[in-house]
Amino acid sequence: MAHQPAASGTPERTAREAILAEINTSGSISTKICVQRLGIPSATTKRQIAELVTAGLLEKEGAGRSTIYRFVSPDAN
């Protein structure tokens, strides 16, 4: 059974918080983990991750099914 994120605001904010918490805990995340482990709908996962990448908080690593996202390294600039 998928773990549902705790309700602490709007569904979009809750999804974002759950994604960031998972990255903080495990170091990276994939869309598959968001959907299967966190119970976040696929469309919401993709939208939230894209927004976090655009905001400069996450960086994409890999391609296709092996794509993962991590926090941007402080020394990336």
C-alpha positions as a Markdown table, in Angstrom:
| # | Residue | x | y | z |
|---|---|---|---|---|
| 1 | Met | 0.0 | 0.0 | 0.0 |
| 2 | Ala | 1.3 | 3.4 | -0.9 |
| 3 | His | 2.2 | 5.9 | 1.8 |
| 4 | Gln | 0.0 | 9.0 | 1.6 |
| 5 | Pro | 1.7 | 12.3 | 2.4 |
| 6 | Ala | 0.3 | 14.0 | 5.5 |
| 7 | Ala | -2.3 | 16.7 | 4.8 |
| 8 | Ser | -0.6 | 20.0 | 5.6 |
| 9 | Gly | -2.1 | 22.3 | 3.0 |
| 10 | Thr | -3.2 | 22.2 | -0.5 |
| 11 | Pro | -2.6 | 18.9 | -2.4 |
| 12 | Glu | 0.1 | 20.7 | -4.6 |
| 13 | Arg | 1.9 | 22.0 | -1.6 |
| 14 | Thr | 1.6 | 18.7 | 0.2 |
| 15 | Ala | 3.0 | 16.8 | -2.9 |
| 16 | Arg | 6.0 | 19.3 | -3.1 |
| 17 | Glu | 6.7 | 18.9 | 0.6 |
| 18 | Ala | 6.6 | 15.1 | 0.3 |
| 19 | Ile | 9.0 | 15.2 | -2.7 |
| 20 | Leu | 11.5 | 17.4 | -0.9 |
| 21 | Ala | 11.3 | 15.4 | 2.3 |
| 22 | Glu | 12.0 | 12.2 | 0.3 |
| 23 | Ile | 15.0 | 13.7 | -1.4 |
| 24 | Asn | 16.2 | 15.0 | 2.0 |
| 25 | Thr | 16.0 | 11.5 | 3.4 |
| 26 | Ser | 17.3 | 9.4 | 0.5 |
| 27 | Gly | 19.3 | 11.8 | -1.5 |
| 28 | Ser | 17.4 | 11.5 | -4.7 |
| 29 | Ile | 14.0 | 10.8 | -6.2 |
| 30 | Ser | 12.4 | 9.5 | -9.3 |
| 31 | Thr | 8.9 | 9.9 | -10.7 |
| 32 | Lys | 8.3 | 6.1 | -10.0 |
| 33 | Ile | 9.1 | 6.6 | -6.3 |
| 34 | Cys | 6.8 | 9.6 | -6.1 |
| 35 | Val | 3.9 | 7.6 | -7.6 |
| 36 | Gln | 4.5 | 4.2 | -5.9 |
| 37 | Arg | 6.0 | 5.1 | -2.5 |
| 38 | Leu | 4.5 | 8.5 | -1.9 |
| 39 | Gly | 1.2 | 8.0 | -3.6 |
| 40 | Ile | 1.4 | 11.2 | -5.6 |
| 41 | Pro | -0.4 | 11.1 | -9.0 |
| 42 | Ser | 1.9 | 11.0 | -12.0 |
| 43 | Ala | 0.8 | 14.3 | -13.5 |
| 44 | Thr | 1.3 | 16.1 | -10.2 |
| 45 | Thr | 4.7 | 14.5 | -9.7 |
| 46 | Lys | 5.9 | 15.6 | -13.1 |
| 47 | Arg | 4.6 | 19.1 | -12.7 |
| 48 | Gln | 6.1 | 19.5 | -9.2 |
| 49 | Ile | 9.5 | 18.2 | -10.2 |
| 50 | Ala | 9.5 | 20.4 | -13.3 |
| 51 | Glu | 8.7 | 23.4 | -11.1 |
| 52 | Leu | 11.5 | 22.5 | -8.7 |
| 53 | Val | 14.0 | 22.1 | -11.5 |
| 54 | Thr | 13.0 | 25.4 | -13.1 |
| 55 | Ala | 13.3 | 27.1 | -9.6 |
| 56 | Gly | 16.9 | 25.8 | -9.4 |
| 57 | Leu | 16.3 | 23.6 | -6.4 |
| 58 | Leu | 16.7 | 20.2 | -8.2 |
| 59 | Glu | 18.9 | 18.9 | -10.9 |
| 60 | Lys | 18.1 | 16.1 | -13.4 |
| 61 | Glu | 20.4 | 13.2 | -13.7 |
| 62 | Gly | 20.0 | 10.5 | -16.4 |
| 63 | Ala | 17.3 | 10.0 | -19.0 |
| 64 | Gly | 14.2 | 8.0 | -19.5 |
| 65 | Arg | 13.2 | 5.5 | -16.9 |
| 66 | Ser | 16.5 | 5.9 | -15.1 |
| 67 | Thr | 16.1 | 9.7 | -14.5 |
| 68 | Ile | 16.5 | 10.8 | -10.9 |
| 69 | Tyr | 16.4 | 14.2 | -9.3 |
| 70 | Arg | 18.7 | 15.5 | -6.6 |
| 71 | Phe | 19.2 | 18.8 | -4.8 |
| 72 | Val | 21.4 | 21.2 | -6.8 |
| 73 | Ser | 25.0 | 21.0 | -5.5 |
| 74 | Pro | 26.1 | 24.2 | -3.8 |
| 75 | Asp | 29.3 | 24.2 | -5.9 |
| 76 | Ala | 27.4 | 23.7 | -9.3 |
| 77 | Asn | 28.0 | 27.4 | -10.3 |
